């Protein structure tokens, strides 16, 4: 099988060292495809040149191909069986035209809760859309989505054996949607230290919750990538997950990253059917479901209780389950099976 994994214009590298959800997913698919025995071409100029000679890079994007050009003929001659691409592209006319000329299957994962696809983007057979949670399946029901847990990998993020860490950790972009102030308050209620890892996307949000986010028990780490990011997750006793009431998580990378590292999760959600419920089981984490009309203090108390329960889980077992559920090879085989 020949698989083309397509990049796209963006601010993160391909593959990224730290953040970048779709970029990390595409790299995980490439790694999983090769491990499954497929031949893989990294399509697009964004893939790092230093990946060669271990990987085949072809710096061309389908949406830029001119009909009848040499580039189009070379793509057709390659004989791709499957293209894997970011979720916007099966609705992009220029990309769809070139893909139609190639006559291959397409697989993508829905990483946005609000992107509107064209009516003909997916048929559930040759062109397939995958979604993480029941909530996302429902949102994209008209496109015949297939349930699947996304796997995300960054560059040089090999995970060593699990260890029982000490402090709590929260990781993600720091803004209103991700709501780390709830994690900081839950940690405070327990008398626990928490490390906040990630880039600040909203200074206004930080200012509005400055008191709790700058309390003595909170350590600001900043943005991490590669081995440092992996270590921050692995060395925690519990990974604390939060998001805002109105926010819909399309496919958070942190679930797979945390349990693959052997760190149990305590997740706060506002409804059933979210990514947390899809990703976690009773042996890998604890999910607190709080009514959205509840205030922040009530939510933080429920999250604190979830943290206490998650802290009793076995890290080695969490990692064993995590590596199995969020295995790149298994994930690719699911995307390729139709």
Secondary structure per residue as TSV (DSSP state, phi and psi in degrees):
chain	resnum	aa	ss	phi	psi
A	1	X	-	360.0	134.8
A	2	X	E	-108.1	123.5
A	3	X	E	-117.8	130.7
A	4	X	E	-105.5	125.7
A	5	X	E	-109.6	115.6
A	6	X	E	-95.0	134.0
A	7	X	-	-86.1	-172.9
A	8	X	-	-158.0	159.2
A	9	X	S	-64.0	132.8
A	10	X	-	-169.9	-177.5
A	11	X	S	-95.8	-10.5
A	12	X	S	-102.8	155.8
A	13	X	-	-75.6	163.5
A	14	X	B	-117.9	109.2
A	15	X	S	-82.7	155.4
A	16	X	-	-79.5	156.2
A	17	X	S	-88.9	-22.5
A	18	X	S	-131.2	-80.9
A	19	X	-	-106.4	179.0
A	20	X	-	111.5	86.6
A	21	X	H	-61.0	-50.5
A	22	X	H	-69.3	-40.5
A	23	X	H	-59.6	-42.2
A	24	X	H	-68.1	-36.4
A	25	X	H	-65.7	-44.5
A	26	X	H	-61.2	-39.4
A	27	X	H	-66.8	-40.1
A	28	X	H	-61.4	-39.4
A	29	X	H	-64.9	-42.5
A	30	X	H	-61.8	-45.5
A	31	X	H	-63.2	-44.6
A	32	X	H	-65.6	-38.2
A	33	X	H	-63.5	-44.7
A	34	X	H	-66.8	-39.0
A	35	X	H	-64.4	-28.7
A	36	X	T	-81.7	-2.8
A	37	X	T	99.2	5.1
A	38	X	-	-81.9	154.3
A	39	X	E	-84.4	137.6
A	40	X	E	-127.1	130.3
A	41	X	E	-112.4	129.6
A	42	X	E	-89.7	108.9
A	43	X	E	-97.3	128.8
A	44	X	S	118.7	153.0
A	45	X	T	-76.8	-9.5
A	46	X	T	-77.2	-19.5
A	47	X	B	-66.3	135.0
A	48	X	-	-58.6	130.5
A	49	X	G	-58.8	-30.4
A	50	X	G	-70.8	-6.1
A	51	X	G	-68.0	-24.0
A	52	X	T	-77.0	147.9
A	53	X	T	-91.4	8.2
A	54	X	T	-70.3	-26.6
A	55	X	S	-125.6	151.7
A	56	X	E	-90.1	116.5
A	57	X	E	-105.1	134.3
A	58	X	E	-128.6	102.3
A	59	X	-	-76.0	61.7
A	60	X	-	-136.9	139.4
A	61	X	-	-110.4	136.4
A	62	X	G	-58.6	-35.6
A	63	X	G	-69.3	-15.0
A	64	X	G	-97.1	-3.7
A	65	X	-	-75.2	130.4
A	66	X	-	-85.0	132.0
A	67	X	T	-54.4	132.6
A	68	X	T	78.7	2.4
A	69	X	S	-77.9	168.0
A	70	X	H	-60.3	-38.9
A	71	X	H	-60.2	-41.6
A	72	X	H	-65.7	-42.0
A	73	X	H	-64.1	-38.2
A	74	X	H	-67.6	-39.3
A	75	X	H	-63.8	-42.3
A	76	X	H	-65.3	-39.3
A	77	X	H	-67.9	-26.4
A	78	X	H	-63.6	-33.9
A	79	X	T	77.5	51.0
A	80	X	-	-66.8	137.5
A	81	X	S	-92.9	-32.1
A	82	X	E	-148.5	134.4
A	83	X	E	-111.4	134.5
A	84	X	E	-116.0	130.0
A	85	X	-	-149.8	161.0
A	86	X	-	-62.0	154.8
A	87	X	T	-65.0	-19.9
A	88	X	T	-74.7	-25.9
A	89	X	G	-73.8	-32.0
A	90	X	G	-65.2	-4.7
A	91	X	G	-110.2	3.6
A	92	X	-	-94.3	114.6
A	93	X	H	-53.4	-44.2
A	94	X	H	-64.4	-39.7
A	95	X	H	-68.3	-44.0
A	96	X	H	-62.0	-38.0
A	97	X	H	-60.8	-46.9
A	98	X	H	-67.3	-41.7
A	99	X	H	-60.3	-38.0
A	100	X	H	-62.7	-36.2
A	101	X	H	-66.1	-32.8
A	102	X	H	-77.8	-28.0
A	103	X	T	68.6	28.9
A	104	X	-	-108.7	169.5
A	105	X	E	-72.7	159.4
A	106	X	E	-132.9	136.6
A	107	X	E	-132.4	136.7
A	108	X	E	-144.5	162.5
A	109	X	E	-120.2	134.0
A	110	X	-	-78.0	104.8
A	111	X	-	-100.9	2.1
A	112	X	-	-125.7	138.3
A	113	X	S	-84.8	-1.5
A	114	X	S	-129.8	-8.7
A	115	X	-	-63.6	135.2
A	116	X	-	-100.7	117.9
A	117	X	-	-85.5	159.5
A	118	X	-	-71.6	159.0
A	119	X	T	-63.0	-28.9
A	120	X	T	-100.6	11.0
A	121	X	S	-63.5	-36.7
A	122	X	-	-133.7	141.5
A	123	X	-	-117.6	0.6
A	124	X	S	78.4	-2.3
A	125	X	S	-123.9	-76.9
A	126	X	S	-79.7	-27.7
A	127	X	E	-124.7	112.4
A	128	X	E	-122.8	137.5
A	129	X	E	-111.5	130.0
A	130	X	E	-113.0	140.0
A	131	X	E	-130.0	149.0
A	132	X	S	-78.4	-44.5
A	133	X	S	-126.5	162.2
A	134	X	H	-56.0	-36.1
A	135	X	H	-60.3	-43.7
A	136	X	H	-73.9	-35.5
A	137	X	H	-57.8	-42.9
A	138	X	H	-66.2	-40.3
A	139	X	H	-64.8	-31.1
A	140	X	T	-115.3	28.5
A	141	X	G	-58.2	-32.7
A	142	X	G	-69.3	-12.6
A	143	X	G	-103.7	16.6
A	144	X	T	53.9	52.1
A	145	X	-	-68.7	155.4
A	146	X	E	-115.8	131.7
A	147	X	E	-73.5	131.4
A	148	X	-	-164.6	140.8
A	149	X	-	-84.7	123.7
A	150	X	-	-74.4	146.6
A	151	X	-	-113.6	137.7
A	152	X	-	-128.2	134.0
A	153	X	-	-133.5	146.0
A	154	X	-	-111.7	175.9
A	155	X	T	-71.9	131.8
A	156	X	T	59.5	47.6
A	157	X	-	-115.7	41.8
A	158	X	-	-65.5	135.6
A	159	X	-	-103.1	122.6
A	160	X	-	-75.3	174.6
A	161	X	-	-55.9	149.6
A	162	X	-	-63.8	150.8
A	163	X	-	-138.9	152.4
A	164	X	-	-82.2	105.9
A	165	X	-	-77.2	-172.2
A	166	X	-	-112.7	-72.2
A	167	X	S	-81.8	174.3
A	168	X	E	-85.4	158.5
A	169	X	E	-137.9	142.4
A	170	X	E	-126.3	136.1
A	171	X	E	-138.5	135.2
A	172	X	S	157.9	-171.1
A	173	X	-	-81.1	143.0
A	174	X	B	-97.8	101.5
A	175	X	S	-161.7	-175.6
A	176	X	T	-62.2	-38.0
A	177	X	T	-64.3	-37.0
A	178	X	T	-91.4	-20.7
A	179	X	-	52.1	53.0
A	180	X	H	-67.5	-13.7
A	181	X	H	-62.2	-28.3
A	182	X	H	-68.8	-37.2
A	183	X	H	-67.5	-41.1
A	184	X	H	-63.5	-40.0
A	185	X	H	-69.3	-40.5
A	186	X	H	-60.5	-42.3
A	187	X	H	-62.5	-40.6
A	188	X	H	-62.5	-40.7
A	189	X	H	-60.7	-30.7
A	190	X	H	-91.9	-5.8
A	191	X	T	69.3	31.2
A	192	X	-	-109.2	151.0
A	193	X	-	-83.9	147.8
A	194	X	E	-137.1	138.2
A	195	X	E	-101.2	127.7
A	196	X	E	-101.3	114.7
A	197	X	E	-114.4	125.4
A	198	X	S	144.9	167.3
A	199	X	-	-83.3	147.3
A	200	X	B	-80.7	118.0
A	201	X	S	-97.9	-18.3
A	202	X	-	-142.2	106.2
A	203	X	H	-68.4	-31.4
A	204	X	H	-62.6	-41.0
A	205	X	H	-61.8	-45.5
A	206	X	H	-60.9	-42.7
A	207	X	H	-64.1	-37.1
A	208	X	H	-70.5	-20.4
A	209	X	T	-123.5	31.6
A	210	X	H	-60.2	-38.8
A	211	X	H	-60.2	-48.4
A	212	X	H	-78.6	-35.5
A	213	X	H	-74.1	-17.6
A	214	X	T	-112.3	15.0
A	215	X	S	-65.1	162.3
A	216	X	T	-61.8	-27.4
A	217	X	T	-84.2	-2.5
A	218	X	E	-103.5	126.8
A	219	X	E	-111.0	121.4
A	220	X	E	-87.8	121.4
A	221	X	E	-101.0	-29.7
A	222	X	E	88.2	-170.2
A	223	X	-	-81.9	130.4
A	224	X	-	-121.7	155.5
A	225	X	-	-144.3	166.7
A	226	X	H	59.2	-141.1
A	227	X	H	-59.1	-32.6
A	228	X	H	-66.5	-39.3
A	229	X	H	-66.9	-44.6
A	230	X	H	-59.2	-43.2
A	231	X	H	-64.8	-37.8
A	232	X	H	-61.7	-36.8
A	233	X	H	-75.9	-48.2
A	234	X	H	-62.7	-35.0
A	235	X	T	-86.3	7.7
A	236	X	-	-94.7	153.0
A	237	X	S	-80.4	-34.0
A	238	X	E	-147.1	138.1
A	239	X	E	-92.2	125.6
A	240	X	E	-102.8	124.7
A	241	X	E	-114.8	131.2
A	242	X	-	-139.5	162.2
A	243	X	-	-161.5	166.9
A	244	X	-	-78.2	159.8
A	245	X	T	-57.9	-43.6
A	246	X	T	-88.5	-8.4
A	247	X	-	-76.9	140.5
A	248	X	-	-111.7	117.4
A	249	X	-	-81.9	118.1
A	250	X	S	-79.4	-37.3
A	251	X	-	-178.4	68.9
A	252	X	-	-61.7	130.4
A	253	X	T	-70.6	-24.3
A	254	X	H	-64.9	-26.3
A	255	X	H	-64.1	-52.0
A	256	X	H	-64.1	-40.4
A	257	X	H	-62.5	-41.2
A	258	X	H	-71.1	-50.5
A	259	X	H	-72.1	-29.4
A	260	X	H	-65.1	-29.4
A	261	X	T	-82.4	-8.7
A	262	X	T	89.0	14.9
A	263	X	-	-102.0	116.0
A	264	X	-	-65.1	157.1
A	265	X	E	-116.3	144.4
A	266	X	E	-117.0	115.8
A	267	X	E	-116.0	137.3
A	268	X	E	-104.5	123.7
A	269	X	E	-130.1	165.0
A	270	X	S	-112.0	3.1
A	271	X	S	-166.8	169.3
A	272	X	S	-84.0	164.2
A	273	X	S	81.1	17.2
A	274	X	S	-90.1	179.5
A	275	X	H	-60.5	-34.6
A	276	X	H	-60.9	-46.5
A	277	X	H	-67.0	-33.5
A	278	X	H	-70.5	-36.3
A	279	X	H	-86.1	-34.7
A	280	X	-	-104.0	152.4
A	281	X	-	-126.2	177.7
A	282	X	T	-66.0	-15.2
A	283	X	T	-98.1	-4.5
A	284	X	T	-119.7	-13.4
A	285	X	E	-178.8	175.8
A	286	X	E	-129.9	129.8
A	287	X	E	-111.5	125.6
A	288	X	E	-99.7	119.2
A	289	X	E	-101.3	116.8
A	290	X	-	-118.1	134.8
A	291	X	-	-58.7	138.6
A	292	X	T	-62.7	-21.0
A	293	X	T	-79.1	-10.2
A	294	X	S	-67.3	150.0
A	295	X	-	-80.8	172.1
A	296	X	H	-61.6	-36.2
A	297	X	H	-66.1	-42.0
A	298	X	H	-62.8	-42.7
A	299	X	H	-63.6	-41.9
A	300	X	H	-65.7	-36.3
A	301	X	H	-65.0	-42.6
A	302	X	H	-63.9	-39.3
A	303	X	H	-66.6	-38.4
A	304	X	H	-60.4	-41.1
A	305	X	H	-64.3	-39.1
A	306	X	H	-64.2	-38.3
A	307	X	H	-61.7	-44.5
A	308	X	H	-60.3	-41.8
A	309	X	H	-70.0	-41.6
A	310	X	H	-64.5	-31.8
A	311	X	T	-64.5	-16.9
A	312	X	T	-89.0	-4.8
A	313	X	S	-76.3	154.2
A	314	X	-	-84.5	120.7
A	315	X	H	-65.1	-38.4
A	316	X	H	-64.6	-40.0
A	317	X	H	-68.8	-38.8
A	318	X	H	-56.9	-45.7
A	319	X	H	-66.8	-40.6
A	320	X	H	-59.1	-45.8
A	321	X	H	-68.6	-42.1
A	322	X	H	-62.1	-42.7
A	323	X	H	-66.9	-28.0
A	324	X	H	-79.1	-45.2
A	325	X	H	-73.9	-34.4
A	326	X	T	-113.0	48.3
A	327	X	-	-88.7	126.4
A	328	X	H	-59.2	-37.1
A	329	X	H	-66.2	-46.3
A	330	X	H	-60.1	-40.9
A	331	X	H	-63.7	-45.9
A	332	X	H	-61.7	-43.6
A	333	X	H	-61.2	-33.4
A	334	X	H	-67.8	-41.0
A	335	X	H	-67.5	-33.3
A	336	X	H	-85.6	-14.8
A	337	X	-	-85.8	118.2
A	338	X	-	-163.3	360.0
